[in-house]
Amino acid sequence: MRLTRPMLAAAAAALLLAGCGSGGGDDKAAAVPETASGSLEHLAAEVGCTPTIQIDADELRQASCRKSKADGKFILATFATDRGQREWINGAKDYGGHYLVGRKWVAVGETTKTVSALRATLGGDVEEGQDHSAHSGSH
């Protein structure tokens, strides 16, 4: 299956619209480990979840995951190229969300707390999508 940029953006939008809420949390005090690397399954095992595969293509593998009810649900995606990853993130950020970014992988959390918990295990850099809480209208 060949994925196009609009297909990737649409997939990201659908995932994020399910979790537009924002949450509290602050990861400044936590020590950040070296950024993890590996397959989608390896990264999921690192954080203790069983991934539910949603997209399995050459360019992108994407799964939903939940560590525990308290930690929240998140999306884990791995990419074949750095460019594909950056294009996906740039398109997805228009829809809001909280992103943990590593080398050729992204975890998208429903809340800042979820991303902070993942970062404590996977390392990576936190990026934020557009804040939709200031906008009126539907999510």
C-alpha contacts under 8 A as a table, 3 or more apart, distances in Angstrom:
res1	aa1	res2	aa2	distance
1	M	57	A	6.02
1	M	58	D	7.48
2	R	57	A	7.41
2	R	58	D	7.73
2	R	59	E	7.74
3	L	7	M	6.06
3	L	8	L	6.69
3	L	57	A	7.69
3	L	59	E	7.17
4	T	7	M	5.15
4	T	8	L	6.31
5	R	8	L	5.09
5	R	9	A	6.14
5	R	87	E	7.40
5	R	88	W	7.40
6	P	9	A	5.07
6	P	10	A	6.00
7	M	10	A	5.09
7	M	11	A	6.17
8	L	11	A	5.12
8	L	12	A	6.22
8	L	88	W	6.13
8	L	91	G	7.88
9	A	12	A	5.08
9	A	13	A	6.04
9	A	88	W	6.28
9	A	91	G	5.16
9	A	92	A	5.73
10	A	13	A	5.00
10	A	14	A	6.15
11	A	14	A	5.26
11	A	15	L	6.35
12	A	15	L	5.20
12	A	16	L	6.17
12	A	88	W	7.52
12	A	91	G	7.62
12	A	92	A	5.14
13	A	16	L	5.16
13	A	17	L	5.96
13	A	92	A	6.00
13	A	95	Y	5.87
14	A	17	L	5.38
14	A	18	A	6.78
15	L	18	A	5.68
15	L	19	G	7.20
15	L	75	I	7.64
16	L	19	G	5.16
16	L	20	C	6.02
16	L	92	A	7.84
16	L	95	Y	6.44
16	L	96	G	6.95
16	L	97	G	6.21
16	L	110	E	7.72
17	L	20	C	5.47
17	L	95	Y	7.13
17	L	139	H	5.98
19	G	97	G	7.46
19	G	109	G	7.91
19	G	110	E	4.94
20	C	96	G	6.65
20	C	97	G	6.34
20	C	110	E	6.75
20	C	132	H	7.67
20	C	139	H	6.84
21	G	110	E	6.58
21	G	111	T	6.81
22	S	97	G	7.85
22	S	110	E	6.96
22	S	111	T	5.13
22	S	112	T	6.85
23	G	110	E	7.84
23	G	111	T	4.66
23	G	112	T	5.50
23	G	113	K	6.40
24	G	111	T	7.25
24	G	112	T	6.05
24	G	113	K	6.14
25	G	112	T	5.60
25	G	113	K	4.75
25	G	116	S	7.24
26	D	29	A	7.44
26	D	112	T	7.51
26	D	113	K	7.29
26	D	116	S	7.15
27	D	30	A	5.40
27	D	116	S	5.55
30	A	120	A	6.94
31	A	120	A	7.00
32	V	119	R	6.70
32	V	120	A	5.71
32	V	121	T	7.81
32	V	123	G	5.36
32	V	124	G	7.84
33	P	119	R	7.83
33	P	120	A	6.62
33	P	121	T	6.68
33	P	122	L	6.80
33	P	123	G	4.86
34	E	122	L	7.39
34	E	123	G	5.43
34	E	124	G	7.50
35	T	102	G	6.20
35	T	103	R	7.74
35	T	122	L	5.62
35	T	123	G	4.18
35	T	124	G	4.93
36	A	43	L	7.28
36	A	102	G	7.06
36	A	103	R	7.97
36	A	122	L	5.04
36	A	123	G	6.28
36	A	124	G	7.48
37	S	43	L	7.02
37	S	102	G	7.38
37	S	103	R	6.63
37	S	104	K	7.96
37	S	105	W	7.83
38	G	42	H	5.75
38	G	43	L	6.26
39	S	42	H	5.04
39	S	43	L	6.23
39	S	78	T	7.07
40	L	43	L	5.26
40	L	44	A	6.13
40	L	61	R	7.12
40	L	62	Q	7.67
40	L	63	A	7.98
40	L	76	L	7.09
40	L	77	A	6.79
40	L	78	T	5.94
41	E	44	A	5.07
41	E	45	A	6.10
41	E	50	T	7.90
41	E	51	P	6.98
42	H	45	A	5.10
42	H	46	E	6.25
43	L	46	E	5.03
43	L	47	V	6.71
43	L	122	L	7.58
44	A	47	V	5.41
44	A	48	G	6.14
44	A	49	C	5.35
44	A	50	T	6.42
44	A	51	P	6.34
44	A	65	C	7.65
44	A	76	L	7.68
45	A	48	G	4.82
45	A	49	C	5.83
45	A	50	T	7.05
46	E	49	C	7.92
46	E	121	T	7.10
46	E	122	L	7.33
47	V	67	K	7.05
47	V	118	L	6.78
47	V	121	T	6.43
47	V	122	L	7.44
48	G	67	K	6.04
49	C	65	C	6.07
49	C	66	R	6.04
49	C	67	K	5.08
50	T	65	C	6.41
50	T	66	R	7.68
51	P	63	A	5.49
51	P	64	S	5.75
51	P	65	C	5.03
52	T	63	A	5.03
52	T	64	S	5.20
52	T	65	C	6.40
53	I	56	D	6.93
53	I	61	R	7.54
53	I	62	Q	5.94
53	I	63	A	4.12
53	I	64	S	6.64
54	Q	61	R	7.66
54	Q	62	Q	5.53
54	Q	63	A	5.02
54	Q	64	S	7.10
55	I	60	L	6.96
55	I	61	R	5.26
55	I	62	Q	4.93
55	I	63	A	6.84
56	D	60	L	6.48
56	D	61	R	4.62
56	D	62	Q	6.62
57	A	60	L	5.25
57	A	61	R	5.85
58	D	61	R	7.49
58	D	80	A	6.87
59	E	79	F	5.68
59	E	80	A	4.93
59	E	81	T	7.34
59	E	84	G	7.28
60	L	77	A	6.86
60	L	78	T	5.79
60	L	79	F	4.72
60	L	80	A	6.44
61	R	77	A	5.53
61	R	78	T	5.27
61	R	79	F	6.61
62	Q	75	I	7.06
62	Q	76	L	5.72
62	Q	77	A	4.21
62	Q	78	T	6.49
63	A	75	I	5.76
63	A	76	L	5.39
63	A	77	A	6.41
64	S	73	K	7.27
64	S	74	F	5.92
64	S	75	I	4.52
64	S	76	L	6.26
65	C	73	K	5.83
65	C	74	F	5.39
65	C	75	I	6.00
65	C	76	L	7.11
66	R	69	K	7.16
66	R	71	D	7.29
66	R	72	G	6.02
66	R	73	K	4.53
66	R	74	F	6.23
67	K	71	D	6.08
67	K	72	G	6.99
67	K	73	K	7.28
68	S	71	D	5.24
68	S	72	G	6.40
69	K	72	G	5.47
69	K	73	K	7.74
71	D	113	K	7.46
71	D	114	T	5.52
71	D	117	A	7.24
72	G	109	G	7.60
72	G	110	E	6.88
72	G	111	T	7.77
72	G	114	T	5.94
73	K	109	G	6.56
73	K	110	E	6.44
73	K	114	T	7.61
74	F	107	A	6.59
74	F	108	V	5.42
74	F	109	G	4.46
74	F	110	E	6.29
74	F	114	T	7.48
75	I	106	V	7.97
75	I	107	A	5.46
75	I	108	V	4.95
75	I	109	G	6.55
76	L	105	W	7.32
76	L	106	V	5.84
76	L	107	A	4.45
76	L	108	V	6.48
77	A	105	W	5.51
77	A	106	V	5.26
77	A	107	A	6.38
78	T	85	Q	7.81
78	T	104	K	5.67
78	T	105	W	4.24
78	T	106	V	6.52
79	F	82	D	7.16
79	F	84	G	6.48
79	F	85	Q	5.68
79	F	104	K	5.03
79	F	105	W	6.03
80	A	84	G	7.06
80	A	85	Q	7.89
80	A	104	K	6.86
81	T	84	G	5.21
81	T	85	Q	6.34
81	T	104	K	6.47
82	D	85	Q	5.08
82	D	86	R	6.24
82	D	103	R	7.42
82	D	104	K	5.73
83	R	86	R	5.17
83	R	87	E	6.16
84	G	87	E	5.20
84	G	88	W	6.15
85	Q	88	W	5.17
85	Q	89	I	6.21
85	Q	104	K	6.12
85	Q	105	W	7.16
85	Q	106	V	7.90
86	R	89	I	5.09
86	R	90	N	6.01
87	E	90	N	5.16
87	E	91	G	6.16
88	W	91	G	5.26
88	W	92	A	6.01
89	I	92	A	5.02
89	I	93	K	5.94
90	N	93	K	5.43
90	N	94	D	7.22
91	G	94	D	5.95
91	G	95	Y	7.98
92	A	95	Y	5.67
92	A	96	G	7.26
92	A	129	G	7.48
93	K	96	G	5.17
93	K	97	G	6.68
93	K	128	E	7.09
93	K	129	G	4.03
93	K	130	Q	6.03
94	D	129	G	6.17
94	D	130	Q	5.69
95	Y	129	G	6.58
95	Y	130	Q	6.42
95	Y	132	H	7.82
96	G	128	E	7.00
96	G	129	G	3.91
96	G	130	Q	4.40
96	G	131	D	5.67
96	G	132	H	6.44
97	G	108	V	6.75
97	G	109	G	6.76
97	G	110	E	6.60
97	G	111	T	7.52
97	G	128	E	6.12
97	G	129	G	4.97
97	G	130	Q	7.30
97	G	131	D	7.89
98	H	108	V	5.65
98	H	109	G	5.36
98	H	110	E	6.73
98	H	111	T	6.36
98	H	112	T	6.08
98	H	115	V	6.64
98	H	126	V	7.31
98	H	127	E	6.28
98	H	128	E	4.87
98	H	129	G	6.24
99	Y	106	V	6.60
99	Y	107	A	5.73
99	Y	108	V	4.64
99	Y	109	G	6.41
99	Y	115	V	6.77
99	Y	126	V	5.60
99	Y	127	E	5.01
99	Y	128	E	5.98
99	Y	129	G	7.61
100	L	106	V	5.60
100	L	107	A	5.02
100	L	108	V	6.40
100	L	109	G	7.97
100	L	115	V	6.14
100	L	118	L	7.79
100	L	119	R	6.88
100	L	124	G	5.97
100	L	125	D	5.51
100	L	126	V	4.65
100	L	127	E	6.36
101	V	105	W	6.18
101	V	106	V	4.64
101	V	107	A	6.59
101	V	124	G	5.24
101	V	125	D	5.10
101	V	126	V	6.28
101	V	127	E	7.25
102	G	105	W	5.17
102	G	106	V	6.10
102	G	123	G	7.47
102	G	124	G	4.75
102	G	125	D	6.67
107	A	115	V	7.44
108	V	115	V	7.20
109	G	112	T	6.97
109	G	114	T	5.51
109	G	115	V	5.39
110	E	114	T	6.66
110	E	115	V	8.00
111	T	114	T	5.26
111	T	115	V	6.61
112	T	115	V	5.17
112	T	116	S	6.06
113	K	116	S	5.07
113	K	117	A	6.18
114	T	117	A	5.20
114	T	118	L	6.33
115	V	118	L	5.08
115	V	119	R	6.03
115	V	126	V	7.58
116	S	119	R	4.99
116	S	120	A	6.37
117	A	120	A	5.36
117	A	121	T	7.21
118	L	121	T	5.49
118	L	122	L	5.93
118	L	123	G	7.60
119	R	122	L	4.98
119	R	123	G	4.57
119	R	124	G	6.26
119	R	125	D	7.89
120	A	123	G	6.03
131	D	134	A	6.70
132	H	135	H	5.28
133	S	136	S	7.55
